[in-house]
Amino acid sequence: MSKTDNAMNNRGAIPEAERVRRELRDALEAAGVMLPSLGLDPLSCTGPNPRPLIDLGRCDMATARGLTVLLREHREWGRGMER
């Protein structure tokens, strides 16, 4: 793959990360959890080869507790997944 091809693929990473962020936001909201700071990490979206990270942001204790309950209820979800 040429540098031009690689750069074109990496530019597609940011819109894909934004789609994933929206999907995560929607799923969390459907479960009753709102992370107001959920967004893309701006530094990870810069440079010639961006590798966007989704920043889960900050939340209050009630939201953290609600998220903890959801994760404990579905703890099997993460086991056996590719990392």
Chimera marker file (.cmm) of the C-alpha trace (Angstrom):
<marker_set name="trace">
<marker id="1" x="0.000" y="0.000" z="0.000" r="1" g="1" b="0" radius="0.5"/>
<marker id="2" x="1.394" y="3.404" z="-0.930" r="1" g="1" b="0" radius="0.5"/>
<marker id="3" x="1.630" y="6.364" z="1.433" r="1" g="1" b="0" radius="0.5"/>
<marker id="4" x="-1.192" y="8.034" z="-0.508" r="1" g="1" b="0" radius="0.5"/>
<marker id="5" x="-3.430" y="4.973" z="-0.128" r="1" g="1" b="0" radius="0.5"/>
<marker id="6" x="-2.584" y="4.775" z="3.580" r="1" g="1" b="0" radius="0.5"/>
<marker id="7" x="-3.382" y="8.474" z="4.100" r="1" g="1" b="0" radius="0.5"/>
<marker id="8" x="-6.737" y="8.063" z="2.329" r="1" g="1" b="0" radius="0.5"/>
<marker id="9" x="-7.606" y="5.071" z="4.551" r="1" g="1" b="0" radius="0.5"/>
<marker id="10" x="-6.614" y="6.985" z="7.685" r="1" g="1" b="0" radius="0.5"/>
<marker id="11" x="-8.799" y="9.955" z="6.725" r="1" g="1" b="0" radius="0.5"/>
<marker id="12" x="-11.718" y="7.541" z="6.744" r="1" g="1" b="0" radius="0.5"/>
<marker id="13" x="-10.856" y="6.597" z="10.323" r="1" g="1" b="0" radius="0.5"/>
<marker id="14" x="-12.211" y="9.863" z="11.737" r="1" g="1" b="0" radius="0.5"/>
<marker id="15" x="-15.709" y="9.594" z="10.204" r="1" g="1" b="0" radius="0.5"/>
<marker id="16" x="-15.794" y="5.928" z="11.253" r="1" g="1" b="0" radius="0.5"/>
<marker id="17" x="-14.815" y="6.861" z="14.816" r="1" g="1" b="0" radius="0.5"/>
<marker id="18" x="-17.572" y="9.493" z="14.845" r="1" g="1" b="0" radius="0.5"/>
<marker id="19" x="-20.101" y="6.849" z="13.727" r="1" g="1" b="0" radius="0.5"/>
<marker id="20" x="-18.921" y="4.526" z="16.505" r="1" g="1" b="0" radius="0.5"/>
<marker id="21" x="-19.158" y="7.384" z="19.030" r="1" g="1" b="0" radius="0.5"/>
<marker id="22" x="-22.764" y="8.072" z="17.979" r="1" g="1" b="0" radius="0.5"/>
<marker id="23" x="-23.632" y="4.365" z="18.211" r="1" g="1" b="0" radius="0.5"/>
<marker id="24" x="-22.108" y="4.206" z="21.700" r="1" g="1" b="0" radius="0.5"/>
<marker id="25" x="-23.963" y="7.350" z="22.785" r="1" g="1" b="0" radius="0.5"/>
<marker id="26" x="-27.259" y="5.939" z="21.499" r="1" g="1" b="0" radius="0.5"/>
<marker id="27" x="-26.705" y="2.580" z="23.209" r="1" g="1" b="0" radius="0.5"/>
<marker id="28" x="-25.763" y="4.224" z="26.497" r="1" g="1" b="0" radius="0.5"/>
<marker id="29" x="-28.781" y="6.533" z="26.365" r="1" g="1" b="0" radius="0.5"/>
<marker id="30" x="-31.071" y="3.574" z="25.623" r="1" g="1" b="0" radius="0.5"/>
<marker id="31" x="-29.686" y="1.968" z="28.787" r="1" g="1" b="0" radius="0.5"/>
<marker id="32" x="-30.305" y="5.148" z="30.769" r="1" g="1" b="0" radius="0.5"/>
<marker id="33" x="-26.683" y="6.314" z="30.910" r="1" g="1" b="0" radius="0.5"/>
<marker id="34" x="-25.612" y="9.713" z="29.614" r="1" g="1" b="0" radius="0.5"/>
<marker id="35" x="-21.953" y="10.648" z="29.282" r="1" g="1" b="0" radius="0.5"/>
<marker id="36" x="-22.078" y="14.376" z="28.478" r="1" g="1" b="0" radius="0.5"/>
<marker id="37" x="-18.384" y="14.598" z="27.574" r="1" g="1" b="0" radius="0.5"/>
<marker id="38" x="-18.411" y="11.616" z="25.190" r="1" g="1" b="0" radius="0.5"/>
<marker id="39" x="-16.450" y="12.604" z="22.097" r="1" g="1" b="0" radius="0.5"/>
<marker id="40" x="-13.422" y="12.054" z="19.940" r="1" g="1" b="0" radius="0.5"/>
<marker id="41" x="-10.046" y="12.789" z="21.482" r="1" g="1" b="0" radius="0.5"/>
<marker id="42" x="-8.819" y="15.730" z="19.381" r="1" g="1" b="0" radius="0.5"/>
<marker id="43" x="-5.114" y="14.911" z="19.596" r="1" g="1" b="0" radius="0.5"/>
<marker id="44" x="-5.639" y="11.389" z="18.304" r="1" g="1" b="0" radius="0.5"/>
<marker id="45" x="-7.349" y="12.816" z="15.197" r="1" g="1" b="0" radius="0.5"/>
<marker id="46" x="-4.385" y="14.907" z="14.082" r="1" g="1" b="0" radius="0.5"/>
<marker id="47" x="-1.346" y="14.274" z="11.961" r="1" g="1" b="0" radius="0.5"/>
<marker id="48" x="-0.877" y="12.436" z="8.694" r="1" g="1" b="0" radius="0.5"/>
<marker id="49" x="-1.950" y="9.076" z="10.169" r="1" g="1" b="0" radius="0.5"/>
<marker id="50" x="-4.719" y="9.784" z="12.676" r="1" g="1" b="0" radius="0.5"/>
<marker id="51" x="-5.766" y="6.962" z="14.978" r="1" g="1" b="0" radius="0.5"/>
<marker id="52" x="-8.892" y="8.367" z="16.613" r="1" g="1" b="0" radius="0.5"/>
<marker id="53" x="-9.705" y="7.471" z="20.197" r="1" g="1" b="0" radius="0.5"/>
<marker id="54" x="-13.143" y="7.814" z="21.712" r="1" g="1" b="0" radius="0.5"/>
<marker id="55" x="-12.950" y="9.821" z="24.923" r="1" g="1" b="0" radius="0.5"/>
<marker id="56" x="-15.579" y="8.640" z="27.388" r="1" g="1" b="0" radius="0.5"/>
<marker id="57" x="-15.173" y="11.914" z="29.244" r="1" g="1" b="0" radius="0.5"/>
<marker id="58" x="-16.250" y="12.736" z="32.741" r="1" g="1" b="0" radius="0.5"/>
<marker id="59" x="-19.433" y="11.847" z="34.575" r="1" g="1" b="0" radius="0.5"/>
<marker id="60" x="-20.967" y="12.339" z="37.989" r="1" g="1" b="0" radius="0.5"/>
<marker id="61" x="-21.094" y="9.588" z="40.620" r="1" g="1" b="0" radius="0.5"/>
<marker id="62" x="-24.698" y="8.638" z="39.840" r="1" g="1" b="0" radius="0.5"/>
<marker id="63" x="-23.795" y="8.035" z="36.190" r="1" g="1" b="0" radius="0.5"/>
<marker id="64" x="-20.691" y="6.060" z="37.185" r="1" g="1" b="0" radius="0.5"/>
<marker id="65" x="-22.801" y="3.902" z="39.497" r="1" g="1" b="0" radius="0.5"/>
<marker id="66" x="-25.399" y="3.307" z="36.780" r="1" g="1" b="0" radius="0.5"/>
<marker id="67" x="-22.694" y="2.345" z="34.304" r="1" g="1" b="0" radius="0.5"/>
<marker id="68" x="-21.154" y="0.008" z="36.888" r="1" g="1" b="0" radius="0.5"/>
<marker id="69" x="-24.506" y="-1.742" z="37.379" r="1" g="1" b="0" radius="0.5"/>
<marker id="70" x="-24.930" y="-2.192" z="33.621" r="1" g="1" b="0" radius="0.5"/>
<marker id="71" x="-21.417" y="-3.559" z="33.196" r="1" g="1" b="0" radius="0.5"/>
<marker id="72" x="-21.832" y="-5.990" z="36.081" r="1" g="1" b="0" radius="0.5"/>
<marker id="73" x="-25.130" y="-7.213" z="34.628" r="1" g="1" b="0" radius="0.5"/>
<marker id="74" x="-23.398" y="-7.867" z="31.311" r="1" g="1" b="0" radius="0.5"/>
<marker id="75" x="-19.914" y="-8.848" z="32.451" r="1" g="1" b="0" radius="0.5"/>
<marker id="76" x="-19.876" y="-11.890" z="30.172" r="1" g="1" b="0" radius="0.5"/>
<marker id="77" x="-20.021" y="-9.551" z="27.173" r="1" g="1" b="0" radius="0.5"/>
<marker id="78" x="-16.310" y="-8.720" z="27.228" r="1" g="1" b="0" radius="0.5"/>
<marker id="79" x="-15.020" y="-12.217" z="27.798" r="1" g="1" b="0" radius="0.5"/>
<marker id="80" x="-13.696" y="-13.945" z="24.745" r="1" g="1" b="0" radius="0.5"/>
<marker id="81" x="-13.794" y="-10.817" z="22.578" r="1" g="1" b="0" radius="0.5"/>
<marker id="82" x="-10.833" y="-10.001" z="20.383" r="1" g="1" b="0" radius="0.5"/>
<marker id="83" x="-8.614" y="-7.277" z="21.766" r="1" g="1" b="0" radius="0.5"/>
<link id1="1" id2="2" r="1" g="1" b="0" radius="0.2"/>
<link id1="2" id2="3" r="1" g="1" b="0" radius="0.2"/>
<link id1="3" id2="4" r="1" g="1" b="0" radius="0.2"/>
<link id1="4" id2="5" r="1" g="1" b="0" radius="0.2"/>
<link id1="5" id2="6" r="1" g="1" b="0" radius="0.2"/>
<link id1="6" id2="7" r="1" g="1" b="0" radius="0.2"/>
<link id1="7" id2="8" r="1" g="1" b="0" radius="0.2"/>
<link id1="8" id2="9" r="1" g="1" b="0" radius="0.2"/>
<link id1="9" id2="10" r="1" g="1" b="0" radius="0.2"/>
<link id1="10" id2="11" r="1" g="1" b="0" radius="0.2"/>
<link id1="11" id2="12" r="1" g="1" b="0" radius="0.2"/>
<link id1="12" id2="13" r="1" g="1" b="0" radius="0.2"/>
<link id1="13" id2="14" r="1" g="1" b="0" radius="0.2"/>
<link id1="14" id2="15" r="1" g="1" b="0" radius="0.2"/>
<link id1="15" id2="16" r="1" g="1" b="0" radius="0.2"/>
<link id1="16" id2="17" r="1" g="1" b="0" radius="0.2"/>
<link id1="17" id2="18" r="1" g="1" b="0" radius="0.2"/>
<link id1="18" id2="19" r="1" g="1" b="0" radius="0.2"/>
<link id1="19" id2="20" r="1" g="1" b="0" radius="0.2"/>
<link id1="20" id2="21" r="1" g="1" b="0" radius="0.2"/>
<link id1="21" id2="22" r="1" g="1" b="0" radius="0.2"/>
<link id1="22" id2="23" r="1" g="1" b="0" radius="0.2"/>
<link id1="23" id2="24" r="1" g="1" b="0" radius="0.2"/>
<link id1="24" id2="25" r="1" g="1" b="0" radius="0.2"/>
<link id1="25" id2="26" r="1" g="1" b="0" radius="0.2"/>
<link id1="26" id2="27" r="1" g="1" b="0" radius="0.2"/>
<link id1="27" id2="28" r="1" g="1" b="0" radius="0.2"/>
<link id1="28" id2="29" r="1" g="1" b="0" radius="0.2"/>
<link id1="29" id2="30" r="1" g="1" b="0" radius="0.2"/>
<link id1="30" id2="31" r="1" g="1" b="0" radius="0.2"/>
<link id1="31" id2="32" r="1" g="1" b="0" radius="0.2"/>
<link id1="32" id2="33" r="1" g="1" b="0" radius="0.2"/>
<link id1="33" id2="34" r="1" g="1" b="0" radius="0.2"/>
<link id1="34" id2="35" r="1" g="1" b="0" radius="0.2"/>
<link id1="35" id2="36" r="1" g="1" b="0" radius="0.2"/>
<link id1="36" id2="37" r="1" g="1" b="0" radius="0.2"/>
<link id1="37" id2="38" r="1" g="1" b="0" radius="0.2"/>
<link id1="38" id2="39" r="1" g="1" b="0" radius="0.2"/>
<link id1="39" id2="40" r="1" g="1" b="0" radius="0.2"/>
<link id1="40" id2="41" r="1" g="1" b="0" radius="0.2"/>
<link id1="41" id2="42" r="1" g="1" b="0" radius="0.2"/>
<link id1="42" id2="43" r="1" g="1" b="0" radius="0.2"/>
<link id1="43" id2="44" r="1" g="1" b="0" radius="0.2"/>
<link id1="44" id2="45" r="1" g="1" b="0" radius="0.2"/>
<link id1="45" id2="46" r="1" g="1" b="0" radius="0.2"/>
<link id1="46" id2="47" r="1" g="1" b="0" radius="0.2"/>
<link id1="47" id2="48" r="1" g="1" b="0" radius="0.2"/>
<link id1="48" id2="49" r="1" g="1" b="0" radius="0.2"/>
<link id1="49" id2="50" r="1" g="1" b="0" radius="0.2"/>
<link id1="50" id2="51" r="1" g="1" b="0" radius="0.2"/>
<link id1="51" id2="52" r="1" g="1" b="0" radius="0.2"/>
<link id1="52" id2="53" r="1" g="1" b="0" radius="0.2"/>
<link id1="53" id2="54" r="1" g="1" b="0" radius="0.2"/>
<link id1="54" id2="55" r="1" g="1" b="0" radius="0.2"/>
<link id1="55" id2="56" r="1" g="1" b="0" radius="0.2"/>
<link id1="56" id2="57" r="1" g="1" b="0" radius="0.2"/>
<link id1="57" id2="58" r="1" g="1" b="0" radius="0.2"/>
<link id1="58" id2="59" r="1" g="1" b="0" radius="0.2"/>
<link id1="59" id2="60" r="1" g="1" b="0" radius="0.2"/>
<link id1="60" id2="61" r="1" g="1" b="0" radius="0.2"/>
<link id1="61" id2="62" r="1" g="1" b="0" radius="0.2"/>
<link id1="62" id2="63" r="1" g="1" b="0" radius="0.2"/>
<link id1="63" id2="64" r="1" g="1" b="0" radius="0.2"/>
<link id1="64" id2="65" r="1" g="1" b="0" radius="0.2"/>
<link id1="65" id2="66" r="1" g="1" b="0" radius="0.2"/>
<link id1="66" id2="67" r="1" g="1" b="0" radius="0.2"/>
<link id1="67" id2="68" r="1" g="1" b="0" radius="0.2"/>
<link id1="68" id2="69" r="1" g="1" b="0" radius="0.2"/>
<link id1="69" id2="70" r="1" g="1" b="0" radius="0.2"/>
<link id1="70" id2="71" r="1" g="1" b="0" radius="0.2"/>
<link id1="71" id2="72" r="1" g="1" b="0" radius="0.2"/>
<link id1="72" id2="73" r="1" g="1" b="0" radius="0.2"/>
<link id1="73" id2="74" r="1" g="1" b="0" radius="0.2"/>
<link id1="74" id2="75" r="1" g="1" b="0" radius="0.2"/>
<link id1="75" id2="76" r="1" g="1" b="0" radius="0.2"/>
<link id1="76" id2="77" r="1" g="1" b="0" radius="0.2"/>
<link id1="77" id2="78" r="1" g="1" b="0" radius="0.2"/>
<link id1="78" id2="79" r="1" g="1" b="0" radius="0.2"/>
<link id1="79" id2="80" r="1" g="1" b="0" radius="0.2"/>
<link id1="80" id2="81" r="1" g="1" b="0" radius="0.2"/>
<link id1="81" id2="82" r="1" g="1" b="0" radius="0.2"/>
<link id1="82" id2="83" r="1" g="1" b="0" radius="0.2"/>
</marker_set>
